[in-house]
Amino acid sequence: IFIATTRKRSDDPNKVFDGERSATLNYARVNVTVPPVHETGQIERRSRGKSDDPTKYFMASELVGYDTQPKFSSALNADIAARGGRVMVFVHGYNTGFDDAVYRLTQIVHDSGYPGTPVLFSWASGAKTTDYVYDKESASAARDQLEVTLRMLAQTGARRIDIVAHSMGTWVTMETLRQLAITGDRDLGGKLGDVVLASPDIDVDVFKSQMRRYGKPDKPFILLLSDDDRALRLSGLIAGSRPRVGDYKDAADLATYGVTVVDLSGAKG
């Protein structure tokens, strides 16, 4: 897993990056193993008091940090070339710690059989349910750095860049795509592939405004809805009666903006 993050490096020796914001991007790579007992859709994590056991739990190893973007880009480019030129960028959501984001991307790549290079864009979530406002501000502060990351990927040997974003991560993603559209490079020089927005934590009117500014995409964005998303339920409570995109099921309306809706409510795995 390659990592570009707006989190600060942690002073805690048991952590790599914490929930504090960094003014600049930090780069790293980590290897993660998936246990043979893994069940689709799950993340088997070691509970407190249990010993490390790669046959039972997701395990991270061989963490490598990069002190400059060129060094990171060089390592990334080599991996992209070895995997056929396809990249998946994952932008996590609200209330997500760094380790949680790494393991979630690992699970997505493993379960989907994604053949390309996985890249985690991790913004500075406080990883607490009470930090919703902090997380929203952190997400907003990360927009420019996600743009930097996507442009960097477009300058590598990548032939296709897919984006998967969840919850509040969809806000960061849509704002960044909006910025790219304003600069006249909305599809990253033709390299933008699938854009998947899972349970978007965005006001419906704001989302429509973002899509109008972006323009109808050449390939429809995929919007995944689920009644089981806890983060979205909390967002709904904070937002009051204002609908969120993740709750909005007027597929015909969203289709006019170039969005395909897939309702996963009740689906397992």
Protein Blocks (a to p, Z undefined) as FASTA:
>chain_A
ZZddfbdcdfblkbmbdcbdcfbdcdddddddddfklcehiacdddehiacdfklbccde
hiacdfbfklmmmmmmmmmmmnoopacdddddehiafklmmmmmmmmmmmnopabdcddd
ddddehiaklmmmmmmmmmmmmmmmmmmmmmmmmmmbfbdcdddehjlmmmmmmmmmmmm
mnopangnopaccdddehiabdfklmmmmmmmnopafbdcdddddfklmklmmmmmmnom
accfklpccfklmmmnopacddfehiaZZ
